[in-house]
């Protein structure tokens, strides 16, 4: 009996010791993850400031040649040649390409050669089959439009709007992290508003400086051509196998994966934004990256930018995050189509902001939103998202992704 009691005591002691060791291990892991996350926050905040500073410098340098120094937005991708004397504007949804040149009516072959010789514009045109012959043919067959540039002061509102959109994108991204409190979001919003005000002050100083110089803006010659039907499929071709693999593993619609990737990066594996987000599916390490690492991959660390620039890894994290949204955060939405619309919006702005579109006010409880969502048809859910999502960029995002998804459903087999 004494032997049994002693043995039992030893077993209990060993179990308690093992439990203590495991608790210590978990505590150390948590501490390591929190320290890692803190260093990431500091690193990415520095990156975000540097990115936006460079964006502002480039916009201001463009003002010397272009009164309306447009840059890439949700609506279109815009790329300038190195000498800033030409730019291309691509609308993926309408499948149109605008070629704009400053006060030059160069022969079609000369213009196309310039665009294909320039590293930036040639990269964007590489997805077009027989690109040189096709562009020359369409340019020679079409008619150009000559537009007179006005003063840069007349375009201030559009330039300011781009800055305000970036502020909105940062706030929207912040809301993806469901652990962040309303108080923290309010504090971050106050900081962002101050930062935005400072950027606008510097912009106004530059506009005044440029206006004082009174540059003699050249006219813009515009040619618009249609992109071929296989343009979208050509852009995704280098990465298709990885998308197919993840779609199969996670039982996801391939067309949705492709549409989101296209809206996020236009399939540029080196894409990065001020959010900051990285790679094909624009993964934010501190939110989507951290979520997938912990919940699906059982890793203690969020992915690094270098990892996210790898297409295979990026697609794994992006599709994984979509799976988490669909199967965990938004699983209480009964109708599959309604859930898909909410997943698309949540990929951009987080489940909490999707909930706000149905709860009203600042209520980010997705559980509270379920009863509202499940009482609506999928068409009504879509319309309510379009009207009530807190950020206009997310409303545009939802529209663009759903349009691109239809394209991929039609053109990808």
Buried (B, 14 or more C-beta within 10 A) or exposed (E): EEEEEEEEEEEEEEEEEEEEEEEEEEEEEEEEBEEBBEEBEEBBEEBBEEBBEEBBEEBBBBBBBBBBBBBBEBBBBBBBBEEBBBBBBBBBBEBBBBBBBBEBEBEBEEBBBBBBEBEEBBEBBEBBEEBBEBBBBBBEEEEBEEEEBEBBEEBBEEBBEBBEBBBBBBBBBBBBBBEBEEEEBEEBBEEBEEBBEEBBEBBBEBBEEBBEEEBEBBEBBBBBBEBBEEBBBBBBEEBEEBBBBBBEEBEBBBBBBBBBBBBBBBBBBEBBBBBBBBBBBBBBBBBBBBBBBBBBEEBBBBBBBEBBBBBEBBBBBBBBBBBBBBBEBBEEBEBEEBBBBBBBBBBBBBBBBBBBBBBEEEBBEBEEBBEBBEEBEBEEBBEBBBEBBBBEBBBBBBBBBBBBBEBBBEBBE
